[in-house]
Amino acid sequence: MSSPFAKRVAGNAEDQYNRYRLQHEHDPQLARQIRKYWTDLNFGFPGVNTPWSAVFVSWCVKTAGATSADFKFAAAHSKFVHWAIKNALNQTGSFRAYEITTYAPSVGDIIHNNRNGNTFAYDYARTHSSYESHSAIVIETGHDSSGNYLLTVGGNEGDSVGRKLIRLTTRGLIKQRPNSPYICVIENLM
């Protein structure tokens, strides 16, 4: 069961999707909002051509009420994932990253995956804090005629705010995919 905080994180992501899903990052309204993602985190704004998906996730978590003591706000997904894996190993912190075969995601959690043909695994993410990757926030879990699923919203998906459907096993675990495989799930314990 997701906490009120986790629901706020998911609500922030869904609100951004509803507002900007039909816009390209170079469209003035979304470009202004991307600048806001960066500056609200006290990061310098490098322009919309710089990948902004990790900043999007960080912004959704921060605007839900998290502090820098709660979450490692970053411009690279690998930074907050590496930190969350350490939290899981030490059983500390409010965000803990687990292998996709051991934890069933809930609303407000963060799904982390490879991109651009990479095939990094959980153990790689555990020992490295800098690699190309992507993450998105779980906004819904459910069941349809094809089985269990979850929906995510992420930034800089198709140069916009995008939504994806991810299939789950009967136990609620993420089904691995061959291209851009999933690396881990960050559990939101706040």
QUICOR-V527124 format. One record per helix or strand of 2 or more residues. SS is the DSSP state (H for helix, E for strand). FROM is the first residue (numbers start at 1). LEN is the number of residues. Records with the same first field share a line. If there is no record, write none. Layout:
SS: FROM-LEN + FROM-LEN
//
This chain:
H: 4-17 + 28-13 + 53-11 + 77-14 + 122-6
E: 95-4 + 110-4 + 134-11 + 147-9 + 161-8 + 182-7
//
